[in-house]
Amino acid sequence: MNNTYYGKLIFELSTPGCIGYSLPENQWSGHTLEDLPANLLREGETILPEVDELTAVRHYTNMSNNNFGVDTGFYPLGSCTMKYNPKINEEMASLPGFTTLHPHQPEYTAQGALELYYNVQKSLSEIAGLHEFTLNPFAGAHGELTGLMVIRTYHEKRGDLKRTKIIVPDSAHGTNPASAAVCGLQIVEVKSTPDGTVDVEDLKPLLGDDIAGMMMTNPNTLGIFETKIPEIARLVHECGGLMYYDGANLNPMLGVCRPGDMGFDVMHINLHKTFSTPHGGGGPGSGPVGVRKGLEEYLPNPQVKRQEDGYFTLVNNPESLGSVSAFLGNFGIVIRAYAYLLSLGKEYIPMAGKLSVLNANYIKEHLKEYYKLPIDVLCKHEFVFDGLREEYGGDHHDPGHVTTLDVAKRLLDYGYHAPTIYFPLLFHEAMMIEPTETESKKTLDEFIDVMKKIALEARDQRELLKTAPHHTPVRRLDDVKAVKEPKFTYKML
Ligand SMILES: *Cc1c(COP(=O)(O)O)cnc(C)c1O
């Protein structure tokens, strides 16, 4: 692709005097700039790109074409559940009755929206085996923070102020320790055994009257089902702590088992993963938090309740931890999740869980001859390879060996998004693959073929991988610099 518009910044397309709009006459003629306070008035001319409408359209369309998305190709990004977001969800969320709602309009005029919100709370409670949910948090990490605040509030209300520590497994998603730190808790790390699950013997000495609770992800970040949960939950409860479930990726559990039944007290779910709403680039998301009976009072305000007569109302509970969001969170995302829940129904929700497990195991079994599989067990929705096998260029004693990064870059050449790489930190060459339940067998087979082809290239044409990608708009970037020194504004020379 090579044209006037491609790869240019919009300022570089600017032609002085060019205009791409025509505005109607100011109908608020009574008001002039003089009505604005002096400190809000601009002092100089604004520097904006001057382009015609079509140039603006082409610029943004070209930019969007440089992006990779679930709608453009297979996206096996582990721990992110990049599944298909059905278009019907978008249609439902675009209905004018929803898009024109105002958060301050009287409750009796928003009964339908409140009912929808309430029904999602109830559906999630049923799916998770918990008593009550809030949909207020804006993301998974925000849900973690909210859930941990529930745990803190619970201890504080009992006057138990010593509990300032939270146990987090070494395999946890990075947001777990981060949210705990934001919540003012001290993090105590518990190790994993060689089979990838929480080490109960390592856990025991950590427990005491200063423990607020323990966070667990299940299936954990390696995609493995934590089989010792009943024992762990008993130990943590015996020491007075609460059990927190990171349910960001609840896919494989759907309709099969429930965190509430396993002994968890608090959890979050990512609607923008498990319940098929779009995500990427930081939002918008939704991280509902569920609690067992006895903790519901502490959930954030406002809470949506259904009265005896069927009227839905917002309640500000005095026992609540306070408020974590403006109004009711990202309502548009909740609508999408509701559309998904209703289109699958109770009947087909369990199928989503089982297919996510089948798809992951299907890929794992086909590729384990080529890529190192450090923990060779039945996985759930995802699994982790530790780079290429020795015979395919992955021998790490060889200084020029082919790395996970090389494989990830080469995948881009074949039109696939890379898996999650170098996470979790338990292996040097981690490559975390999550196909999700929405991919067809054909897509999985094609991906498997490409991964095999790359392994053969790694063995026979190492340089090809070392210099990949060859066919993308940009090649190997300094990812760290891009994150640490992002440039959001255009500097005129
Ligand atoms: C994605 C994820 C999170 C964080 O969710 P965000 O919405 O990105 O904040 C937390 N835990 C796990 C296991 C996840 O996969």
The ligand as an ORCA input file, in Angstrom:
! r2SCAN-3c Opt
* xyz 0 1
  C      -7.400     -9.217     31.810
  C      -7.173     -9.706     33.184
  C      -7.249     -8.831     34.281
  C      -7.413     -7.328     34.149
  O      -8.523     -6.885     33.446
  P      -8.518     -5.408     32.811
  O      -9.913     -5.195     32.338
  O      -7.511     -5.412     31.731
  O      -8.154     -4.444     33.904
  C      -7.082     -9.375     35.523
  N      -6.836    -10.681     35.710
  C      -6.736    -11.547     34.681
  C      -6.472    -13.001     34.950
  C      -6.895    -11.086     33.387
  O      -6.788    -11.937     32.364
*
